Structure formats: structure tokens, C-alpha cells
Amino acid sequence: MEIRLPATEAVNTVGGLLGRGRTALGEAEAASLEAEILLGHALGRGREWLHAHSDETPADADIRRYFCLIEERALTGCPIAYLIGEREFHGLRLAQARGVLVPRPETEELVDLAAAHLEKAPAAGVIVDAGCGCGAIGIALAVITGRNVIAIDIACDAVELTRRNAALCAVDDKVRVLRGSWLEPLSFLSPVPNVAAVVSNPPYVRTNLLPGLPRDIFLHEPHMALDGGVDGLDSIRRLMSETKSRLCPSGFFAFEFADDQEAQVLDHLKRGGWSRFETKRDLAGLPRMAVAYL
């Protein structure tokens, strides 16, 4: 697909550009919103400005930049967050980079769940964001609770991005970022921190289901952050084991899972000796989160 600039100037007004962007993104359910986000990014303007200046004609360079973004989104399905380099999460504006998992709206509900449990059972200690990605969970919890957070990821890109986002959100004094596999880096800290909660959105997609994911996920997002093994629970089982040896008394483990894994998750928690645990449904009514106490 090639989108050429027409000779008719009126077609290149803000309103005209949005219309052409929607047409190019026609298969996307949110084509109108995506066109607005991409045009706003190309122009360095907010969506409100676009609506208030629909008759204005941007500079050719900005128009070309916009259509490059539209073309990549339409042709490859590249996630919007990668195209514009940022993602809004829980009211925070986070930098986003290719190769690092894009945080989902459902994960905002996990943050709310963890924050509520921290308020009800305020064990002293740090929060650990295990498999932090761009740092969304840990940074949001640092902002909400004022607690110190240790964010851990095995990917260098994720570690660097989390540090950047902690600074952007003015909590870099509260968020310590470590590189390593799950909770292993905690063993090398002196003194070993008192952990009040481990919160995670781990990989939970069954390996054989990866090719069936939407193309914007399968083709662009890191499979390491998605692939949960044959049954999708490899990382969750490991985190259950490692978390039990790290939590302080009254501490808890909160995590996401796939909406068809509830029975297996509950069985693992029961057999793992957790004293009390429960699953929670997301806003769509699907079981997606669990909280477990020692």
C-alpha cells in the first residue's frame, strides 16, 4: 500500500487527513481513534487540538510523517504504542519501546487489586514487580502507595526502559531496577529486602496458541514475555515457588493468568500450601487475576 499526497489541498486538512487515515485503517475496530493518535503524534498535538483545527492544513513534512505511521500500522499491524513511543497506563504516560511488552488495560486492574490488598494488609516491606517489562506495574504501585519497589526483568531493553519510566514518573527514588530471572536478583542484595508483595503479569500463553494471537501481538511483541510453555503456567509455577521463600509474614503474591486457567491456578495454589487465596474477575467478567497469602 502506498498513500500519495493529493494535489487537492483541502484533502490535506486535519479533518481530511483523519478521514484518509480511517479509510486506510478500515479493518481496525478503533480506526478513528488510531488515526487521531497517529496524526496527533505526527503534529505534536493533542486530540482536542485536532478537533478544534479540522480545517487547518499541516506542513507537508508532518503529513508525510503521518502517512508513514498509518502505512506501517495498516500493513504490518505494528502496535500504536511502538509507533508513537509511549503508552498511557493507570493515568501515567510511559515510554514504550519495540521489543518490550505493551501493558494491557487488564493489568491496570491487577494494580488496583494489589493496591487494595496493600492498604488492607499493610505488611512492611518492598513491592517486587517480577518481569517488569516497561515498569508499568511497579511504577504505578510506587505512585499509588508511596512504597519502595524492586522491578526485575531478564531483558536489558526492559530494564533500561523501566529506569527511564521511573524517572519520567518522578519515582526513580522509589523504584530500583534489577536485571535477572524472576526473583533471583534478590539473593544478591545486602541486606536481603523484606518483601511485602510480589506482583506480576507473567507469560501465560500456551506455546501452541502463539501463532493464533492477533498479528500486532504475534509479529511484534516479544514472545519471551508471552510464551508460558505447554500449558501456559511455567512462569506462574516458578513464581509461586520463588515467592513463597521471599515473602514476609502477611505478604502476598498477585498475578495475572489466562481466562481459561482458573481451575489449574487454584489447584496449584492449593497444592502449594498457600494459606488463603482467591481469584478475581476483570471488568469483562472473566477470571484473570489471583491473590495468594502465605
Secondary structure, 3 states (H helix, E strand, C coil): CCCCCCCCHHHHCHHHHHHHHHHHCCCCCCHHHHHHHHHHHHHCCCHHHHHHCCCCCCCHHHHHHHHHHHHHHHHHCCCHHHHHCEEEECCEEEECCCCCCCCCHHHHHHHHHHHHHHHHCCCCCEEEEECCCCCHHHHHHHHHHCCCEEEEECCHHHHHHHHHHHHHCCCCCCEEEEECCCCHHHHHCCCCCCEEEEEECCCCECHHHHHHCCHHHHCCCCHHHCECCCCCCHHHHHHHHHHHCCEEEEEEEEEECCCCCHHHHHHHHHHCCCCEEEEEECCCCCEEEEEEEC
